[in-house]
Amino acid sequence: MILLSTRSAPSTLFIILLITAVVLPLSTIGAQNKTKTEEISKTSAQKKSNVGTSSAASMAVVAETTQNATLSKKEASHTFVDAPASDVLKELIREVQKNEQLYSNLKLTMTSVYEKLPKHVDVNKQNQSESEISIDLQGQKFCKHEKVKSHFWGAAFFGISPKPTESSTSGTTKTINVFDGKTRRSFWKSDTSPATVGEPRRVRSGGLISDEPPSLTNLARPHMFLLDSGCPEVPLSIYLKGIKAISAYPNPSYFSRDSVISVHILGDAEFKGLQCIKILIDTTLANGIRHNGWELWLAKDRNLIPVRNFSYTYRWSKEMPIAESTVDEWKEIRPGVWFPIKAHTDRYHSQTVKREGKQKLSWRMQYHVKCVLLDPPRITQDVFTKLEFPEGTPITVRNHGKVSTIKNEDKNSK
């Protein structure tokens, strides 16, 4: 079955993934996945060493640098060549990394709400989803719970019929992922309504035990909060270092080993009263085609967390962003330590941008952090190791590259 909206069709893979999240198993949606730093200046260290905030004066420099040299044709597909970064970029990366360490241990609960735009006049035909997320993070260890409630409506083609039939799918998907630094355990369960009249509800579940490290959602990283989709799931400091650093990071998820990342420092700007450093992270594919870019505005008085992100996909437009993300509200969770509490992303219709040079809203994602605690004292280690599977759950086991399935076994992981 293929779902096609009778209104403006979803223009990104993101919508497809959301639909898939209701219909497919966790393998497609739910089981996702200190080094010492230098002070930039004595003044910065004296004023803000206790919280690791940036030295604004040292960053007020306009510079441009290419982070990775282009791979030559003779080099193997998994060979990485990084061009030396400028001193200004090195300082920025060190400062970002120092700030990131403030958030290495945290407890977070939040929601995200997706809505197709413009809204349908019939609420039963409005495409939307809402996620409830909780994360316990302790260095590389984490526990993530997520519940997604979705409703999608469209036109489905059945058999050889030349005309589409209206169809809708709604349901709930729950996922749990725990990782203790060595072993990943995950469980998912989906309960979806029929796409057509007469079809039974689908209830599915599955589990995973693996020695392969999982990806950690960027929502747990405030410096990557506005890069929740279509971006490597790594710390911002790693992203700025280029492909070699990304590849070395445990399960960075979305990235191309053959691409080249260039980082450009564009200068200073002001947004909502915050002084910012503008940077551009560009990705060029192995064939030399400039693919996409992220223009991040790093807020100097907000621990260099991006307050704004312009997302470019260059096949649609090199001048007009295809999406814009903004932090709408901040919270000072410790003196001098900030966290984005509310944010949103507006995605524009790709073809309208390309053909008309106009931004027409396609969908919006809103984020709301309900609670965030730094260095929570009551996280016990079994939070990252214990996961009970309901009896009869099919469990995939991955160990040293070998894959097996446990069927109808004991419900408790060990």
N, C-alpha and C positions, 0 to 999 in steps of 0.2 A: 504493500500500500504506500502511495506517495501522497503526502499532504501538501496542498498548494492553497495559499490564502486567496480568497476571492477579492480581498482588498489589496493594498500594497503588499507584495510578497516579502517575507523576511529576507533581508539582503545579506545576512552574515551567517557564518557557520555557528555563531553563538546561539541563534534561534534553533538551528537543527539540533544542537547539543541539548538544549532545554527540552525539546520534544523527546529526544532520545532518552533523557533522564527519567521520563515517565514510563517509557515503554521497555527499555532495554535493561539488562542487569547492571550491577555495580561495576563490572569491568569497563563500562564506558562512562560511568559518571561518579561513582562513589569512592572507588579505591584509589584516589589520586594522592595523587600524592601531593681561641681568642689570641687572635694574634695580638702582640704588643703594637701599639700605635704611637706615633710621635705627635707632640704638640706643634701646632703651626707657628705659634709665636708665644713669647713669654707673657705678653699682655693677655692673650686668649687663655693661657693656662691659669693666670692669676684670677681672672674674672670668672671663668666658667669651667674650670677643671672638674668641679664636683658633678656636673651634669653633661659635659662633653658637647656643649653647643659650639657653633662655628664662630670663627673670627671673621667678621664681615669685611674688615679692611683688606685682609689677605686675599679675599675672593673677588674684589672689585676690579677684576682684570679681564679685559676682552682678549680671548685667545681661541685658537682653533687647532685641534690636533687630531690626527688619525690614529685610532687605538690599535688597529690591526693592519698589517700590510696585506695586499692582495695575494692570494695563493697562486703560485706559478703552475703552469700546466704539468710540469714534471713532478710536482709534489703529490704525495698520496692523499686520498680523500680525507684522512683523519690526521693530517699533519697541520699544525697550527703555527703561524708566524705572526708574532705580535711586534708591531713597531713601537719603539720607545715612546712612552707618554711624556708630554711636556711636564715641567716642574709644577706648573699651575694645576694641571689635571691630577698629578700625583698627590698634591696637597689636598685637593678636593676629595679624592678617593679616601685618603687617610682620615679626613675629618668625618666623612660619611660613615666610614667603618667604625670610628670611635663612637659615634652617636648610635649606630645600630646595636652596639653591645649593651646599651641601656635597656633594650627590650628583649634580651635573650631568654629571660624567665618571666612569663606572664600568664594570666588567666583572662580569657576573653569570651564574652557572649554578645551576639549581634544578630541582626536580620538583614536580608537583602531582598528587595522587591523588584521584579521585572514586569514591565508593562509595554505592550505593543502600542504604538502611537500612529495616528490619532486613535483615541479610544473608540471602540465600536458602540453604536447607539444601543445595541442589544447586549446586555451584560453577559448573556450566555454565549456570546460570540467574541468576547474579549479575551485575547491571549495574554496570560499572566502567570506568574509563579512567585512564590514566597519561600524563602529559606530561613530556617532557624539554625544558627551555628554556635557551637561552643568549642573552645580550644584551650587546652592546658599545654603550655610549652615550657620546656626546661632544656635549654641548649638544643641539641639535635633530637631529643626525646619529645614526643608529643602524643596527645590524645585528642581526637577530633570527632565530635558528634554533629550530624547534620540531618535535618528533616526538610524535605522539599515538597510543597503542595503546588501542583500545577494544573492549569486548564488551557488547552489549545484547541482552537477551532479552525477548520479550513475546508477545502474541497478535496475529496479523495477520488481517485480513479480506480474502479474495480473491473477486473476482467478486461474485455475488449470494448467496453462502453466508451463511446467518444465524448460523453458528457460527464463532468465530475459530479459526485454526490457529496452533499454536505456531511461533514463528519466532525466529531469532537472527541477528545481524549482528556481525561482528568484522572488524577490519582495522587498518591503519596509515596515518596521514596525515603527510606531511612538508611543512613549509613553510619558505621562506627569504624574508625581507624585508630590503632594504637601502635606505637613504635618505641622500643626501648633502647635504640641505638644499634641494635643487632638484628632483631626479628620484628617483622611487620605482621600484624594480625588485623583482619578487617572482616566486617559482616555487613551485608546489605539485604534489604527487603523492600520490594515494590508491590503496590496494590493499585491497579489501574482499572478504570471503568472501560466498558466496551467501546470501540470506535464506531461500531454500527449496531443497530437494533438487533437483538437476538444473540449477540455474542456474550459469553460469560465473562465475568470479571477475571482478571489475571493476577494471581498472587505468586510471586517468585521470591526466592532468596538464595543466598550463596555466601560462602566464606573463603578466606584466603589466609594462608600462613606462608610467609616468604622470608628468605634471607636477603632479598633485594631491598635496598632502602626506598621508601616511598617519597614522592614529592610532597612538599608542604605548601599549602595554599599561600599566595602572597598576601591574603587578608590578615595573616598573622604577623606580617612584616610592615610596620607603618610606612617605611620608606618605599615600599612597593604597593601600597594600598590602592593607588590609582592605576596600577598596572595589573589588575586582577585577571584580565583575559588576553590571550594571544601573546604571551610574553614568558620568557624563562622564569621558572619558579625558583629564584635564587635571591640572595641579598643584593641590594642596589650596588654596593661596592664591588661585588663580584661581576655584576652586569657591566659596570663601567670599565672593568679590566679587560674585557673582550672574550672572544670565543675560547681561547685556551683555558682561561679561568672558569668559564661556564662549564666547559666539558669536564673539568676536573672536579666539579661540585657534584655531590651525590644526587643522582636522578634529577637533573635540572628541568626535565620535562620539555616544554615546547621550545625547541631551537634547532637550527640546521648547522651541522658540523662543518659544512663547506662554505658557509656564509662568512662575511666580513663585517665586523661591527666598528663603526667610526663614532667617536665622541667629540662633539664640538661645544666649547664654552662660548655662549653667545653674548654674555654680558649681564648687566643688572637691570632689574625692572621692579615695579611696585604693583602689588595686587591686594586689594582689600586691606590696605594699610600695612601690608607686610613687605619688607624688602626681600627681594628674591634674586637668586642666581639662575639664569636661564641656560639650560644645556639641551643639546639635541643628540639623541642616540639614533644613529642611522644603521640600517641593515642592507647590505648589498649581497645578492645571491652569487653562487659560484660562477654563473654565466655572465657576471658583470652588471646585471640589471639591479638598479636601486629599487628595493622592494618597499620598505616601510620605515617610518621614523616616529620617535616619541619626543616631543618638546616638553621638557619638565621644568617647572618653576620651583626651585628649592627654596623654601622659606628660611631665611637666616636665623630668625628668632623662634623657629619651631623645629629645632634640631635637624635642620636641613631636610625635613620631610617635604616632598612635593605637595604644593597647595593647588597646583594646576597642571593639567596634562593635555596637550593637543596631539591627537593621534593621526598620522598620515599613512595612507596606503597609496603609493605613487601611481599605480595603474588607474586610480580614479581621479586623483588630482595631486599635483606637486605643490600647489599653492594653498589649497583649502583643506583643512582637517576633516577627516571622515567621522571623528568623534571628539568630544571634549569632556574631560573629567575635572571636577572641582571639589575641594574640601569646603563644606558649608559651615562646619562648626568644629571647634577644638576644645579639648579639656586638658588642663594642666594637672596631670595625675601624680606629680611629685614636683617640688620646686625646680623649675627650669626644664622639666621633662613633659613634653606635649604628646597628645595622641589625637588623630582625627576621629571625631565622634559621629559626624554626619558628612556624607559625601554623595555625589551622584555622577553618573555618566550618561551623556546624551549621544546616541548614535544616529547619524544621518543616513538618508537613503543614498546608496552608492551611485545608482544610475542618474539620479537627479543632480548630484554633485558633478558627475562627469559630463552630462549632456547640457545642463542648464547653468552650471556654475553657481547653484544655490544649495543651501542647507535645509533640507526638509526632514523633520524628525521621523525616525523609523521606530526607535524604541528607547526606553529610559530604564536605567538600573539605579535604585536608591539604596544606600547603605546606612545603617544605624547601629552604632556600637552601644549596647545597653549597659555594659559593665566591663571595665578593664582594670586589672590589678597587676602591679609590678612586683616581682619576687614574692609571690604568695607563699606563706609559710606552711600551709597545710596540704601540699601536694605529696601524697605518698607514692613510692615507686611502683606499687602494683597498679596504679592508674595507667602506666605505660606498658604493662605486661599482661594484665588480666583481661580476657575477653571470653565470654561464654557464648557458645553457639547453640541455638535451639536444637534439640534432638532431631536427627534426620537431615540436618543441613548439609548439602554437598559442599565439601571443602577442597579447594585446590591447594596443593602443597608444592612450593618451589624451593629446592635446596640444591645449591651448587650447580645450577643450570638444568637440573632434572625436574620434571613436572609430573605430579601424580594427583589422583583424586581419591579422597576418602568419602565413601558413601555409607550413610546410615551408621556412622560411628558415634562414639561417646560425644556428648554435647560440649564438653569443657575442653578448651585449649590448654596446653601445658607449656 
